[in-house]
Amino acid sequence: MPLQRRVPKFGFNNINRVEYKGINLDILQTLAEKSGSATMDATYFVTSGLVSKNAKIKVLGRGELTQAIEIHAHAFSKSAIAAIEKAGGKAVTL
């Protein structure tokens, strides 16, 4: 049997894909209540143990915020930006 038929075929892996570590708003709300911090950036997420130091961060919109928090991340979902601004906070893209 020819080699191309003996070797199994698998899916396509895009080498240009950017992997994000997702963090939801409900997790950010619990962190803000515990620490009382008004700004959250990449180093804050690393020290709290949510992401590794080389990970890219994307804030997702599950949950809701009740405090005005300034969040610095690599990407935001549309619902997360709306919820952050509704609470009086600020979404800053790195």
HTML snippet that shows the backbone in 3Dmol.js (N, CA, C, O; Angstrom):
<script src="https://3Dmol.org/build/3Dmol-min.js"></script>
<div id="view" style="width:600px;height:400px;position:relative"></div>
<script>
const pdb = `
ATOM      1  N   MET A   1       0.852  -1.174   0.000  1.00  0.00           N
ATOM      2  CA  MET A   1       0.000   0.000   0.000  1.00  0.00           C
ATOM      3  C   MET A   1       0.905   1.249   0.000  1.00  0.00           C
ATOM      4  O   MET A   1       1.922   1.263   0.694  1.00  0.00           O
ATOM      5  N   PRO A   2       0.555   2.278  -0.756  1.00  0.00           N
ATOM      6  CA  PRO A   2       1.389   3.478  -0.825  1.00  0.00           C
ATOM      7  C   PRO A   2       1.443   4.208   0.525  1.00  0.00           C
ATOM      8  O   PRO A   2       0.547   4.079   1.359  1.00  0.00           O
ATOM      9  N   LEU A   3       2.516   4.972   0.709  1.00  0.00           N
ATOM     10  CA  LEU A   3       2.739   5.678   1.972  1.00  0.00           C
ATOM     11  C   LEU A   3       1.612   6.643   2.295  1.00  0.00           C
ATOM     12  O   LEU A   3       1.198   6.715   3.452  1.00  0.00           O
ATOM     13  N   GLN A   4       1.101   7.381   1.333  1.00  0.00           N
ATOM     14  CA  GLN A   4       0.067   8.371   1.607  1.00  0.00           C
ATOM     15  C   GLN A   4      -1.238   7.740   2.083  1.00  0.00           C
ATOM     16  O   GLN A   4      -2.070   8.422   2.681  1.00  0.00           O
ATOM     17  N   ARG A   5      -1.425   6.457   1.827  1.00  0.00           N
ATOM     18  CA  ARG A   5      -2.619   5.783   2.326  1.00  0.00           C
ATOM     19  C   ARG A   5      -2.351   5.101   3.667  1.00  0.00           C
ATOM     20  O   ARG A   5      -3.295   4.843   4.414  1.00  0.00           O
ATOM     21  N   ARG A   6      -1.105   4.806   3.991  1.00  0.00           N
ATOM     22  CA  ARG A   6      -0.759   4.166   5.262  1.00  0.00           C
ATOM     23  C   ARG A   6      -0.713   5.161   6.419  1.00  0.00           C
ATOM     24  O   ARG A   6      -1.020   4.801   7.555  1.00  0.00           O
ATOM     25  N   VAL A   7      -0.334   6.407   6.142  1.00  0.00           N
ATOM     26  CA  VAL A   7      -0.195   7.403   7.186  1.00  0.00           C
ATOM     27  C   VAL A   7      -1.569   8.016   7.466  1.00  0.00           C
ATOM     28  O   VAL A   7      -2.253   8.440   6.534  1.00  0.00           O
ATOM     29  N   PRO A   8      -1.988   8.070   8.750  1.00  0.00           N
ATOM     30  CA  PRO A   8      -3.308   8.640   9.055  1.00  0.00           C
ATOM     31  C   PRO A   8      -3.339  10.145   8.808  1.00  0.00           C
ATOM     32  O   PRO A   8      -2.322  10.829   8.915  1.00  0.00           O
ATOM     33  N   LYS A   9      -4.512  10.637   8.480  1.00  0.00           N
ATOM     34  CA  LYS A   9      -4.696  12.061   8.206  1.00  0.00           C
ATOM     35  C   LYS A   9      -5.419  12.702   9.382  1.00  0.00           C
ATOM     36  O   LYS A   9      -6.355  12.130   9.940  1.00  0.00           O
ATOM     37  N   PHE A  10      -4.973  13.894   9.747  1.00  0.00           N
ATOM     38  CA  PHE A  10      -5.599  14.622  10.832  1.00  0.00           C
ATOM     39  C   PHE A  10      -5.996  16.001  10.335  1.00  0.00           C
ATOM     40  O   PHE A  10      -5.787  16.330   9.167  1.00  0.00           O
ATOM     41  N   GLY A  11      -6.572  16.815  11.227  1.00  0.00           N
ATOM     42  CA  GLY A  11      -7.070  18.130  10.855  1.00  0.00           C
ATOM     43  C   GLY A  11      -5.977  19.143  10.580  1.00  0.00           C
ATOM     44  O   GLY A  11      -4.784  18.845  10.638  1.00  0.00           O
ATOM     45  N   PHE A  12      -6.426  20.343  10.281  1.00  0.00           N
ATOM     46  CA  PHE A  12      -5.535  21.443   9.924  1.00  0.00           C
ATOM     47  C   PHE A  12      -5.201  22.241  11.175  1.00  0.00           C
ATOM     48  O   PHE A  12      -6.094  22.569  11.957  1.00  0.00           O
ATOM     49  N   ASN A  13      -3.924  22.558  11.374  1.00  0.00           N
ATOM     50  CA  ASN A  13      -3.491  23.423  12.478  1.00  0.00           C
ATOM     51  C   ASN A  13      -2.956  24.724  11.901  1.00  0.00           C
ATOM     52  O   ASN A  13      -1.942  24.741  11.203  1.00  0.00           O
ATOM     53  N   ASN A  14      -3.649  25.807  12.202  1.00  0.00           N
ATOM     54  CA  ASN A  14      -3.248  27.118  11.712  1.00  0.00           C
ATOM     55  C   ASN A  14      -2.071  27.626  12.547  1.00  0.00           C
ATOM     56  O   ASN A  14      -2.189  27.779  13.763  1.00  0.00           O
ATOM     57  N   ILE A  15      -0.942  27.885  11.897  1.00  0.00           N
ATOM     58  CA  ILE A  15       0.242  28.330  12.629  1.00  0.00           C
ATOM     59  C   ILE A  15       0.161  29.798  13.026  1.00  0.00           C
ATOM     60  O   ILE A  15       0.963  30.254  13.840  1.00  0.00           O
ATOM     61  N   ASN A  16      -0.780  30.544  12.476  1.00  0.00           N
ATOM     62  CA  ASN A  16      -0.922  31.968  12.784  1.00  0.00           C
ATOM     63  C   ASN A  16      -1.985  32.259  13.836  1.00  0.00           C
ATOM     64  O   ASN A  16      -2.254  33.424  14.126  1.00  0.00           O
ATOM     65  N   ARG A  17      -2.595  31.229  14.411  1.00  0.00           N
ATOM     66  CA  ARG A  17      -3.660  31.415  15.382  1.00  0.00           C
ATOM     67  C   ARG A  17      -3.093  31.975  16.688  1.00  0.00           C
ATOM     68  O   ARG A  17      -2.033  31.554  17.151  1.00  0.00           O
ATOM     69  N   VAL A  18      -3.811  32.923  17.267  1.00  0.00           N
ATOM     70  CA  VAL A  18      -3.412  33.513  18.540  1.00  0.00           C
ATOM     71  C   VAL A  18      -4.256  32.877  19.632  1.00  0.00           C
ATOM     72  O   VAL A  18      -5.485  32.928  19.576  1.00  0.00           O
ATOM     73  N   GLU A  19      -3.607  32.276  20.625  1.00  0.00           N
ATOM     74  CA  GLU A  19      -4.297  31.638  21.743  1.00  0.00           C
ATOM     75  C   GLU A  19      -4.443  32.643  22.883  1.00  0.00           C
ATOM     76  O   GLU A  19      -3.457  33.222  23.338  1.00  0.00           O
ATOM     77  N   TYR A  20      -5.677  32.846  23.341  1.00  0.00           N
ATOM     78  CA  TYR A  20      -5.950  33.725  24.468  1.00  0.00           C
ATOM     79  C   TYR A  20      -6.389  32.916  25.671  1.00  0.00           C
ATOM     80  O   TYR A  20      -7.004  31.860  25.521  1.00  0.00           O
ATOM     81  N   LYS A  21      -6.081  33.398  26.852  1.00  0.00           N
ATOM     82  CA  LYS A  21      -6.595  32.832  28.090  1.00  0.00           C
ATOM     83  C   LYS A  21      -7.793  33.676  28.488  1.00  0.00           C
ATOM     84  O   LYS A  21      -7.650  34.867  28.766  1.00  0.00           O
ATOM     85  N   GLY A  22      -8.962  33.074  28.518  1.00  0.00           N
ATOM     86  CA  GLY A  22     -10.188  33.810  28.805  1.00  0.00           C
ATOM     87  C   GLY A  22     -10.423  33.997  30.292  1.00  0.00           C
ATOM     88  O   GLY A  22     -10.276  33.061  31.077  1.00  0.00           O
ATOM     89  N   ILE A  23     -10.787  35.206  30.671  1.00  0.00           N
ATOM     90  CA  ILE A  23     -11.150  35.521  32.049  1.00  0.00           C
ATOM     91  C   ILE A  23     -12.516  36.196  32.004  1.00  0.00           C
ATOM     92  O   ILE A  23     -12.701  37.183  31.292  1.00  0.00           O
ATOM     93  N   ASN A  24     -13.469  35.666  32.761  1.00  0.00           N
ATOM     94  CA  ASN A  24     -14.822  36.198  32.749  1.00  0.00           C
ATOM     95  C   ASN A  24     -14.994  37.315  33.771  1.00  0.00           C
ATOM     96  O   ASN A  24     -14.197  37.458  34.698  1.00  0.00           O
ATOM     97  N   LEU A  25     -16.046  38.099  33.585  1.00  0.00           N
ATOM     98  CA  LEU A  25     -16.306  39.249  34.446  1.00  0.00           C
ATOM     99  C   LEU A  25     -16.620  38.844  35.879  1.00  0.00           C
ATOM    100  O   LEU A  25     -16.284  39.577  36.810  1.00  0.00           O
ATOM    101  N   ASP A  26     -17.259  37.690  36.075  1.00  0.00           N
ATOM    102  CA  ASP A  26     -17.577  37.284  37.441  1.00  0.00           C
ATOM    103  C   ASP A  26     -16.314  36.991  38.252  1.00  0.00           C
ATOM    104  O   ASP A  26     -16.283  37.230  39.459  1.00  0.00           O
ATOM    105  N   ILE A  27     -15.280  36.477  37.597  1.00  0.00           N
ATOM    106  CA  ILE A  27     -14.002  36.249  38.284  1.00  0.00           C
ATOM    107  C   ILE A  27     -13.346  37.583  38.628  1.00  0.00           C
ATOM    108  O   ILE A  27     -12.788  37.743  39.713  1.00  0.00           O
ATOM    109  N   LEU A  28     -13.413  38.544  37.700  1.00  0.00           N
ATOM    110  CA  LEU A  28     -12.859  39.871  37.965  1.00  0.00           C
ATOM    111  C   LEU A  28     -13.594  40.561  39.112  1.00  0.00           C
ATOM    112  O   LEU A  28     -12.978  41.273  39.905  1.00  0.00           O
ATOM    113  N   GLN A  29     -14.897  40.355  39.202  1.00  0.00           N
ATOM    114  CA  GLN A  29     -15.682  40.958  40.280  1.00  0.00           C
ATOM    115  C   GLN A  29     -15.271  40.389  41.631  1.00  0.00           C
ATOM    116  O   GLN A  29     -15.142  41.141  42.597  1.00  0.00           O
ATOM    117  N   THR A  30     -15.062  39.080  41.722  1.00  0.00           N
ATOM    118  CA  THR A  30     -14.643  38.488  42.992  1.00  0.00           C
ATOM    119  C   THR A  30     -13.233  38.942  43.378  1.00  0.00           C
ATOM    120  O   THR A  30     -12.952  39.162  44.556  1.00  0.00           O
ATOM    121  N   LEU A  31     -12.341  39.084  42.380  1.00  0.00           N
ATOM    122  CA  LEU A  31     -10.998  39.603  42.673  1.00  0.00           C
ATOM    123  C   LEU A  31     -11.054  41.036  43.170  1.00  0.00           C
ATOM    124  O   LEU A  31     -10.324  41.402  44.091  1.00  0.00           O
ATOM    125  N   ALA A  32     -11.913  41.851  42.570  1.00  0.00           N
ATOM    126  CA  ALA A  32     -12.027  43.246  42.983  1.00  0.00           C
ATOM    127  C   ALA A  32     -12.589  43.356  44.392  1.00  0.00           C
ATOM    128  O   ALA A  32     -12.184  44.238  45.150  1.00  0.00           O
ATOM    129  N   GLU A  33     -13.516  42.477  44.755  1.00  0.00           N
ATOM    130  CA  GLU A  33     -14.076  42.499  46.103  1.00  0.00           C
ATOM    131  C   GLU A  33     -13.042  42.074  47.141  1.00  0.00           C
ATOM    132  O   GLU A  33     -12.994  42.635  48.236  1.00  0.00           O
ATOM    133  N   LYS A  34     -12.216  41.090  46.803  1.00  0.00           N
ATOM    134  CA  LYS A  34     -11.210  40.611  47.749  1.00  0.00           C
ATOM    135  C   LYS A  34     -10.084  41.615  47.951  1.00  0.00           C
ATOM    136  O   LYS A  34      -9.674  41.880  49.081  1.00  0.00           O
ATOM    137  N   SER A  35      -9.582  42.173  46.845  1.00  0.00           N
ATOM    138  CA  SER A  35      -8.398  43.025  46.946  1.00  0.00           C
ATOM    139  C   SER A  35      -8.729  44.509  47.059  1.00  0.00           C
ATOM    140  O   SER A  35      -7.934  45.273  47.606  1.00  0.00           O
ATOM    141  N   GLY A  36      -9.865  44.924  46.561  1.00  0.00           N
ATOM    142  CA  GLY A  36     -10.206  46.343  46.568  1.00  0.00           C
ATOM    143  C   GLY A  36      -9.442  47.142  45.534  1.00  0.00           C
ATOM    144  O   GLY A  36      -9.381  48.368  45.624  1.00  0.00           O
ATOM    145  N   SER A  37      -8.859  46.471  44.554  1.00  0.00           N
ATOM    146  CA  SER A  37      -8.061  47.135  43.529  1.00  0.00           C
ATOM    147  C   SER A  37      -8.965  47.773  42.475  1.00  0.00           C
ATOM    148  O   SER A  37      -9.964  47.184  42.062  1.00  0.00           O
ATOM    149  N   ALA A  38      -8.603  48.980  42.048  1.00  0.00           N
ATOM    150  CA  ALA A  38      -9.386  49.677  41.029  1.00  0.00           C
ATOM    151  C   ALA A  38      -8.829  49.468  39.630  1.00  0.00           C
ATOM    152  O   ALA A  38      -9.519  49.739  38.648  1.00  0.00           O
ATOM    153  N   THR A  39      -7.580  48.985  39.520  1.00  0.00           N
ATOM    154  CA  THR A  39      -6.993  48.696  38.217  1.00  0.00           C
ATOM    155  C   THR A  39      -6.457  47.273  38.211  1.00  0.00           C
ATOM    156  O   THR A  39      -5.891  46.796  39.195  1.00  0.00           O
ATOM    157  N   MET A  40      -6.648  46.613  37.085  1.00  0.00           N
ATOM    158  CA  MET A  40      -6.157  45.252  36.909  1.00  0.00           C
ATOM    159  C   MET A  40      -5.414  45.182  35.588  1.00  0.00           C
ATOM    160  O   MET A  40      -5.953  45.550  34.544  1.00  0.00           O
ATOM    161  N   ASP A  41      -4.174  44.709  35.634  1.00  0.00           N
ATOM    162  CA  ASP A  41      -3.384  44.567  34.416  1.00  0.00           C
ATOM    163  C   ASP A  41      -2.788  43.167  34.367  1.00  0.00           C
ATOM    164  O   ASP A  41      -3.112  42.321  35.200  1.00  0.00           O
ATOM    165  N   ALA A  42      -1.915  42.921  33.390  1.00  0.00           N
ATOM    166  CA  ALA A  42      -1.366  41.584  33.177  1.00  0.00           C
ATOM    167  C   ALA A  42      -0.568  41.104  34.386  1.00  0.00           C
ATOM    168  O   ALA A  42      -0.655  39.930  34.748  1.00  0.00           O
ATOM    169  N   THR A  43       0.202  41.979  35.014  1.00  0.00           N
ATOM    170  CA  THR A  43       0.982  41.553  36.177  1.00  0.00           C
ATOM    171  C   THR A  43       0.082  41.215  37.360  1.00  0.00           C
ATOM    172  O   THR A  43       0.417  40.340  38.158  1.00  0.00           O
ATOM    173  N   TYR A  44      -1.038  41.887  37.480  1.00  0.00           N
ATOM    174  CA  TYR A  44      -2.004  41.578  38.540  1.00  0.00           C
ATOM    175  C   TYR A  44      -2.596  40.180  38.332  1.00  0.00           C
ATOM    176  O   TYR A  44      -2.768  39.426  39.290  1.00  0.00           O
ATOM    177  N   PHE A  45      -2.904  39.841  37.080  1.00  0.00           N
ATOM    178  CA  PHE A  45      -3.458  38.518  36.793  1.00  0.00           C
ATOM    179  C   PHE A  45      -2.433  37.420  37.028  1.00  0.00           C
ATOM    180  O   PHE A  45      -2.788  36.324  37.460  1.00  0.00           O
ATOM    181  N   VAL A  46      -1.165  37.701  36.748  1.00  0.00           N
ATOM    182  CA  VAL A  46      -0.102  36.714  36.967  1.00  0.00           C
ATOM    183  C   VAL A  46       0.098  36.495  38.464  1.00  0.00           C
ATOM    184  O   VAL A  46       0.218  35.353  38.906  1.00  0.00           O
ATOM    185  N   THR A  47       0.136  37.568  39.247  1.00  0.00           N
ATOM    186  CA  THR A  47       0.343  37.421  40.689  1.00  0.00           C
ATOM    187  C   THR A  47      -0.841  36.773  41.376  1.00  0.00           C
ATOM    188  O   THR A  47      -0.666  36.117  42.403  1.00  0.00           O
ATOM    189  N   SER A  48      -2.047  36.939  40.839  1.00  0.00           N
ATOM    190  CA  SER A  48      -3.216  36.291  41.429  1.00  0.00           C
ATOM    191  C   SER A  48      -3.342  34.832  41.002  1.00  0.00           C
ATOM    192  O   SER A  48      -4.167  34.100  41.549  1.00  0.00           O
ATOM    193  N   GLY A  49      -2.531  34.398  40.028  1.00  0.00           N
ATOM    194  CA  GLY A  49      -2.511  32.996  39.638  1.00  0.00           C
ATOM    195  C   GLY A  49      -3.499  32.605  38.557  1.00  0.00           C
ATOM    196  O   GLY A  49      -3.743  31.416  38.349  1.00  0.00           O
ATOM    197  N   LEU A  50      -4.074  33.577  37.865  1.00  0.00           N
ATOM    198  CA  LEU A  50      -5.050  33.265  36.815  1.00  0.00           C
ATOM    199  C   LEU A  50      -4.396  32.852  35.503  1.00  0.00           C
ATOM    200  O   LEU A  50      -4.912  31.982  34.801  1.00  0.00           O
ATOM    201  N   VAL A  51      -3.270  33.465  35.166  1.00  0.00           N
ATOM    202  CA  VAL A  51      -2.609  33.190  33.893  1.00  0.00           C
ATOM    203  C   VAL A  51      -1.109  33.042  34.119  1.00  0.00           C
ATOM    204  O   VAL A  51      -0.580  33.443  35.156  1.00  0.00           O
ATOM    205  N   SER A  52      -0.437  32.462  33.135  1.00  0.00           N
ATOM    206  CA  SER A  52       1.022  32.430  33.176  1.00  0.00           C
ATOM    207  C   SER A  52       1.559  33.759  32.655  1.00  0.00           C
ATOM    208  O   SER A  52       0.807  34.560  32.099  1.00  0.00           O
ATOM    209  N   LYS A  53       2.850  33.991  32.832  1.00  0.00           N
ATOM    210  CA  LYS A  53       3.367  35.321  32.505  1.00  0.00           C
ATOM    211  C   LYS A  53       3.436  35.605  31.015  1.00  0.00           C
ATOM    212  O   LYS A  53       3.482  36.774  30.631  1.00  0.00           O
ATOM    213  N   ASN A  54       3.444  34.593  30.157  1.00  0.00           N
ATOM    214  CA  ASN A  54       3.507  34.816  28.707  1.00  0.00           C
ATOM    215  C   ASN A  54       2.155  34.696  28.024  1.00  0.00           C
ATOM    216  O   ASN A  54       2.080  34.836  26.803  1.00  0.00           O
ATOM    217  N   ALA A  55       1.091  34.443  28.765  1.00  0.00           N
ATOM    218  CA  ALA A  55      -0.229  34.238  28.177  1.00  0.00           C
ATOM    219  C   ALA A  55      -0.847  35.567  27.753  1.00  0.00           C
ATOM    220  O   ALA A  55      -0.633  36.599  28.389  1.00  0.00           O
ATOM    221  N   LYS A  56      -1.615  35.523  26.669  1.00  0.00           N
ATOM    222  CA  LYS A  56      -2.396  36.678  26.241  1.00  0.00           C
ATOM    223  C   LYS A  56      -3.772  36.558  26.888  1.00  0.00           C
ATOM    224  O   LYS A  56      -4.327  35.464  26.986  1.00  0.00           O
ATOM    225  N   ILE A  57      -4.311  37.678  27.322  1.00  0.00           N
ATOM    226  CA  ILE A  57      -5.526  37.691  28.126  1.00  0.00           C
ATOM    227  C   ILE A  57      -6.680  38.258  27.314  1.00  0.00           C
ATOM    228  O   ILE A  57      -6.546  39.290  26.655  1.00  0.00           O
ATOM    229  N   LYS A  58      -7.827  37.562  27.372  1.00  0.00           N
ATOM    230  CA  LYS A  58      -9.053  38.068  26.755  1.00  0.00           C
ATOM    231  C   LYS A  58     -10.130  38.083  27.835  1.00  0.00           C
ATOM    232  O   LYS A  58     -10.364  37.075  28.501  1.00  0.00           O
ATOM    233  N   VAL A  59     -10.779  39.221  28.004  1.00  0.00           N
ATOM    234  CA  VAL A  59     -11.837  39.361  28.990  1.00  0.00           C
ATOM    235  C   VAL A  59     -13.152  39.028  28.306  1.00  0.00           C
ATOM    236  O   VAL A  59     -13.498  39.606  27.275  1.00  0.00           O
ATOM    237  N   LEU A  60     -13.885  38.079  28.901  1.00  0.00           N
ATOM    238  CA  LEU A  60     -15.149  37.608  28.355  1.00  0.00           C
ATOM    239  C   LEU A  60     -16.307  38.139  29.187  1.00  0.00           C
ATOM    240  O   LEU A  60     -16.107  38.569  30.323  1.00  0.00           O
ATOM    241  N   GLY A  61     -17.510  38.114  28.635  1.00  0.00           N
ATOM    242  CA  GLY A  61     -18.640  38.817  29.229  1.00  0.00           C
ATOM    243  C   GLY A  61     -19.558  38.041  30.137  1.00  0.00           C
ATOM    244  O   GLY A  61     -20.662  38.519  30.399  1.00  0.00           O
ATOM    245  N   ARG A  62     -19.181  36.866  30.642  1.00  0.00           N
ATOM    246  CA  ARG A  62     -20.059  36.128  31.550  1.00  0.00           C
ATOM    247  C   ARG A  62     -20.020  36.786  32.924  1.00  0.00           C
ATOM    248  O   ARG A  62     -18.942  37.063  33.449  1.00  0.00           O
ATOM    249  N   GLY A  63     -21.167  37.032  33.500  1.00  0.00           N
ATOM    250  CA  GLY A  63     -21.242  37.691  34.800  1.00  0.00           C
ATOM    251  C   GLY A  63     -21.470  39.178  34.636  1.00  0.00           C
ATOM    252  O   GLY A  63     -21.717  39.668  33.534  1.00  0.00           O
ATOM    253  N   GLU A  64     -21.383  39.892  35.752  1.00  0.00           N
ATOM    254  CA  GLU A  64     -21.564  41.341  35.695  1.00  0.00           C
ATOM    255  C   GLU A  64     -20.675  42.014  36.725  1.00  0.00           C
ATOM    256  O   GLU A  64     -20.264  41.409  37.715  1.00  0.00           O
ATOM    257  N   LEU A  65     -20.391  43.276  36.467  1.00  0.00           N
ATOM    258  CA  LEU A  65     -19.568  44.068  37.373  1.00  0.00           C
ATOM    259  C   LEU A  65     -20.445  45.056  38.125  1.00  0.00           C
ATOM    260  O   LEU A  65     -21.403  45.601  37.576  1.00  0.00           O
ATOM    261  N   THR A  66     -20.105  45.276  39.383  1.00  0.00           N
ATOM    262  CA  THR A  66     -20.806  46.289  40.163  1.00  0.00           C
ATOM    263  C   THR A  66     -19.878  47.424  40.560  1.00  0.00           C
ATOM    264  O   THR A  66     -20.336  48.456  41.052  1.00  0.00           O
ATOM    265  N   GLN A  67     -18.561  47.244  40.350  1.00  0.00           N
ATOM    266  CA  GLN A  67     -17.579  48.266  40.688  1.00  0.00           C
ATOM    267  C   GLN A  67     -16.954  48.826  39.423  1.00  0.00           C
ATOM    268  O   GLN A  67     -16.895  48.151  38.395  1.00  0.00           O
ATOM    269  N   ALA A  68     -16.490  50.057  39.505  1.00  0.00           N
ATOM    270  CA  ALA A  68     -15.783  50.666  38.378  1.00  0.00           C
ATOM    271  C   ALA A  68     -14.325  50.208  38.426  1.00  0.00           C
ATOM    272  O   ALA A  68     -13.583  50.575  39.337  1.00  0.00           O
ATOM    273  N   ILE A  69     -13.921  49.405  37.443  1.00  0.00           N
ATOM    274  CA  ILE A  69     -12.576  48.842  37.404  1.00  0.00           C
ATOM    275  C   ILE A  69     -11.940  49.192  36.065  1.00  0.00           C
ATOM    276  O   ILE A  69     -12.591  49.111  35.023  1.00  0.00           O
ATOM    277  N   GLU A  70     -10.670  49.580  36.093  1.00  0.00           N
ATOM    278  CA  GLU A  70      -9.908  49.795  34.864  1.00  0.00           C
ATOM    279  C   GLU A  70      -9.147  48.505  34.578  1.00  0.00           C
ATOM    280  O   GLU A  70      -8.309  48.085  35.375  1.00  0.00           O
ATOM    281  N   ILE A  71      -9.440  47.876  33.436  1.00  0.00           N
ATOM    282  CA  ILE A  71      -8.877  46.571  33.104  1.00  0.00           C
ATOM    283  C   ILE A  71      -7.994  46.702  31.871  1.00  0.00           C
ATOM    284  O   ILE A  71      -8.423  47.230  30.845  1.00  0.00           O
ATOM    285  N   HIS A  72      -6.763  46.222  31.973  1.00  0.00           N
ATOM    286  CA  HIS A  72      -5.812  46.199  30.869  1.00  0.00           C
ATOM    287  C   HIS A  72      -5.667  44.754  30.409  1.00  0.00           C
ATOM    288  O   HIS A  72      -5.253  43.898  31.190  1.00  0.00           O
ATOM    289  N   ALA A  73      -6.007  44.468  29.137  1.00  0.00           N
ATOM    290  CA  ALA A  73      -5.907  43.116  28.602  1.00  0.00           C
ATOM    291  C   ALA A  73      -5.595  43.191  27.113  1.00  0.00           C
ATOM    292  O   ALA A  73      -5.642  44.265  26.514  1.00  0.00           O
ATOM    293  N   HIS A  74      -5.274  42.037  26.519  1.00  0.00           N
ATOM    294  CA  HIS A  74      -4.931  41.994  25.098  1.00  0.00           C
ATOM    295  C   HIS A  74      -6.166  42.047  24.195  1.00  0.00           C
ATOM    296  O   HIS A  74      -6.090  42.548  23.073  1.00  0.00           O
ATOM    297  N   ALA A  75      -7.297  41.534  24.674  1.00  0.00           N
ATOM    298  CA  ALA A  75      -8.521  41.547  23.868  1.00  0.00           C
ATOM    299  C   ALA A  75      -9.736  41.546  24.795  1.00  0.00           C
ATOM    300  O   ALA A  75      -9.656  41.106  25.942  1.00  0.00           O
ATOM    301  N   PHE A  76     -10.863  42.046  24.280  1.00  0.00           N
ATOM    302  CA  PHE A  76     -12.121  42.092  25.013  1.00  0.00           C
ATOM    303  C   PHE A  76     -13.240  41.634  24.094  1.00  0.00           C
ATOM    304  O   PHE A  76     -13.200  41.888  22.890  1.00  0.00           O
ATOM    305  N   SER A  77     -14.232  40.964  24.649  1.00  0.00           N
ATOM    306  CA  SER A  77     -15.424  40.679  23.867  1.00  0.00           C
ATOM    307  C   SER A  77     -16.319  41.918  23.902  1.00  0.00           C
ATOM    308  O   SER A  77     -16.163  42.778  24.768  1.00  0.00           O
ATOM    309  N   LYS A  78     -17.254  42.003  22.957  1.00  0.00           N
ATOM    310  CA  LYS A  78     -18.126  43.172  22.882  1.00  0.00           C
ATOM    311  C   LYS A  78     -19.006  43.291  24.119  1.00  0.00           C
ATOM    312  O   LYS A  78     -19.236  44.392  24.621  1.00  0.00           O
ATOM    313  N   SER A  79     -19.497  42.156  24.608  1.00  0.00           N
ATOM    314  CA  SER A  79     -20.352  42.190  25.796  1.00  0.00           C
ATOM    315  C   SER A  79     -19.556  42.577  27.041  1.00  0.00           C
ATOM    316  O   SER A  79     -20.100  43.208  27.947  1.00  0.00           O
ATOM    317  N   ALA A  80     -18.280  42.209  27.096  1.00  0.00           N
ATOM    318  CA  ALA A  80     -17.443  42.582  28.235  1.00  0.00           C
ATOM    319  C   ALA A  80     -17.186  44.082  28.238  1.00  0.00           C
ATOM    320  O   ALA A  80     -17.242  44.714  29.292  1.00  0.00           O
ATOM    321  N   ILE A  81     -16.906  44.658  27.080  1.00  0.00           N
ATOM    322  CA  ILE A  81     -16.680  46.107  26.995  1.00  0.00           C
ATOM    323  C   ILE A  81     -17.937  46.855  27.427  1.00  0.00           C
ATOM    324  O   ILE A  81     -17.855  47.842  28.159  1.00  0.00           O
ATOM    325  N   ALA A  82     -19.095  46.387  26.978  1.00  0.00           N
ATOM    326  CA  ALA A  82     -20.355  47.049  27.341  1.00  0.00           C
ATOM    327  C   ALA A  82     -20.596  46.966  28.845  1.00  0.00           C
ATOM    328  O   ALA A  82     -21.028  47.949  29.448  1.00  0.00           O
ATOM    329  N   ALA A  83     -20.329  45.829  29.458  1.00  0.00           N
ATOM    330  CA  ALA A  83     -20.559  45.672  30.890  1.00  0.00           C
ATOM    331  C   ALA A  83     -19.572  46.492  31.710  1.00  0.00           C
ATOM    332  O   ALA A  83     -19.944  47.058  32.738  1.00  0.00           O
ATOM    333  N   ILE A  84     -18.323  46.562  31.270  1.00  0.00           N
ATOM    334  CA  ILE A  84     -17.309  47.342  31.994  1.00  0.00           C
ATOM    335  C   ILE A  84     -17.646  48.824  31.951  1.00  0.00           C
ATOM    336  O   ILE A  84     -17.563  49.512  32.969  1.00  0.00           O
ATOM    337  N   GLU A  85     -18.026  49.320  30.777  1.00  0.00           N
ATOM    338  CA  GLU A  85     -18.366  50.737  30.646  1.00  0.00           C
ATOM    339  C   GLU A  85     -19.677  51.079  31.347  1.00  0.00           C
ATOM    340  O   GLU A  85     -19.846  52.198  31.831  1.00  0.00           O
ATOM    341  N   LYS A  86     -20.606  50.124  31.407  1.00  0.00           N
ATOM    342  CA  LYS A  86     -21.862  50.342  32.105  1.00  0.00           C
ATOM    343  C   LYS A  86     -21.623  50.520  33.603  1.00  0.00           C
ATOM    344  O   LYS A  86     -22.314  51.297  34.262  1.00  0.00           O
ATOM    345  N   ALA A  87     -20.634  49.789  34.136  1.00  0.00           N
ATOM    346  CA  ALA A  87     -20.309  49.889  35.567  1.00  0.00           C
ATOM    347  C   ALA A  87     -19.450  51.110  35.867  1.00  0.00           C
ATOM    348  O   ALA A  87     -19.162  51.387  37.032  1.00  0.00           O
ATOM    349  N   GLY A  88     -19.036  51.843  34.836  1.00  0.00           N
ATOM    350  CA  GLY A  88     -18.230  53.041  35.042  1.00  0.00           C
ATOM    351  C   GLY A  88     -16.738  52.796  34.949  1.00  0.00           C
ATOM    352  O   GLY A  88     -15.936  53.671  35.274  1.00  0.00           O
ATOM    353  N   GLY A  89     -16.369  51.615  34.509  1.00  0.00           N
ATOM    354  CA  GLY A  89     -14.953  51.273  34.383  1.00  0.00           C
ATOM    355  C   GLY A  89     -14.398  51.617  33.012  1.00  0.00           C
ATOM    356  O   GLY A  89     -15.030  52.311  32.217  1.00  0.00           O
ATOM    357  N   LYS A  90     -13.203  51.114  32.760  1.00  0.00           N
ATOM    358  CA  LYS A  90     -12.524  51.424  31.512  1.00  0.00           C
ATOM    359  C   LYS A  90     -11.824  50.165  31.014  1.00  0.00           C
ATOM    360  O   LYS A  90     -11.149  49.483  31.786  1.00  0.00           O
ATOM    361  N   ALA A  91     -11.983  49.852  29.718  1.00  0.00           N
ATOM    362  CA  ALA A  91     -11.339  48.696  29.094  1.00  0.00           C
ATOM    363  C   ALA A  91     -10.200  49.207  28.221  1.00  0.00           C
ATOM    364  O   ALA A  91     -10.434  49.909  27.237  1.00  0.00           O
ATOM    365  N   VAL A  92      -8.955  48.852  28.583  1.00  0.00           N
ATOM    366  CA  VAL A  92      -7.765  49.308  27.861  1.00  0.00           C
ATOM    367  C   VAL A  92      -7.135  48.121  27.164  1.00  0.00           C
ATOM    368  O   VAL A  92      -6.798  47.127  27.808  1.00  0.00           O
ATOM    369  N   THR A  93      -6.971  48.215  25.849  1.00  0.00           N
ATOM    370  CA  THR A  93      -6.346  47.136  25.067  1.00  0.00           C
ATOM    371  C   THR A  93      -4.838  47.340  25.035  1.00  0.00           C
ATOM    372  O   THR A  93      -4.350  48.430  24.736  1.00  0.00           O
ATOM    373  N   LEU A  94      -4.113  46.279  25.347  1.00  0.00           N
ATOM    374  CA  LEU A  94      -2.647  46.337  25.344  1.00  0.00           C
ATOM    375  C   LEU A  94      -2.109  46.240  23.941  1.00  0.00           C
ATOM    376  O   LEU A  94      -0.894  46.271  23.742  1.00  0.00           O
TER     377      LEU A  94
END
`;
const viewer = $3Dmol.createViewer("view");
viewer.addModel(pdb, "pdb");
viewer.setStyle({}, {cartoon: {color: "spectrum"}});
viewer.zoomTo();
viewer.render();
</script>
